[in-house]
Structure formats: structure tokens, C-alpha cells
Amino acid sequence: MTRNKNVSYLVLCAILIALSIGLNQIKLLHLPYGGSITLLSMLAATMAGYFCGPKWGLASGLALGLLNLIFGGYVIHPAQLILDYILAFTALGVSGFFWKSKNGLYVGYAVAVILRFICSFLSGFIFFGEYAPEGMEPWLYSLGYNGMTILAEGVITLVILAIPVVHNNIFRLKDRFNP
């Protein structure tokens, strides 16, 4: 890869991380204990992988997770930090493994969101199960809580991606970075 391509990818990934952080501040639904549905913040995070490939996507996801930790993370245990900030956000970069696939935009995004959900579900079950309402199983509480935030945002984003003008512009942008 040429030096200019590396610089272009680095700049693009930095912009997408910043965009993800900014979009994370636009909360469509905010739940107690920190959960929320944001305006396409996970899409911006997965775009680094989709535009630049897995190496850049995973590195961008990790950087985003660390920035989210710095800008207001909540940590009660080192393993929870790893699940919620390191693995969950790095998982968004898995979209990069699908960057050359025909339906890579959709498949990569869906796989990345499901992996992030699994990390958050495990963290919720293991470390935050005590917040479950009385009589509710901690795993069911975590499934509902994380499903309401992460999976709901994932579905909303996939619907938005199906809009032709959105879909076409994302492909046009990708072609600019990978002619």
C-alpha cells in the first residue's frame, strides 16, 4: 500500500471516529444506566472497516472504544472494561472483513452490530444483572436492555441504508477511496 493511501485511510478513519463520537451525542432514546439509541453512531464506526478493510476497521473500533471510555466510560471491573469498551467497539471494525463482498455494507454492518451486542449482553448479564427488576432473570434483563438499544439502532440503521440515495452515496464514497 502506498504512503498516500495510508495517509488517506488514516485521515478517513479519524473523521469517521470523530463522526461516531458526535453522532453518539444525538440520543433518540436514552435509558437509565447509560443505554441509548443514537443517530447512526455505529454506522459511522463500521464505515472505517467497510471503506478501508479489516486492519483499519479494527484499529478504528479500538480507538473509538478507548475514546468512549475516556469521555464518560463506566467501569466496575477490568473484565467489564474489556467487554464494554475494548471488544464491543473493536467488533464494529469486523465490518472490514466484508469490504470487498457484494453485500458487504449490509452483511458487515449486521455482523459487527451482532458482535457488539454479544459483548454488551455478556457484560450486562455478568456485571449488571443486579439491576434486573425483582423476579426477572439477569440474562433476560441484559437481553432486553441491550436488545432495546444496540439491536434497535442496528435495525433502524439497516432501514436507512436501504434508502437508495443513502446506499448509492455510500458506494460512491467507497469508490473514491478504493478505485
Disulfide bonds with the S-S distance in Angstrom:
none
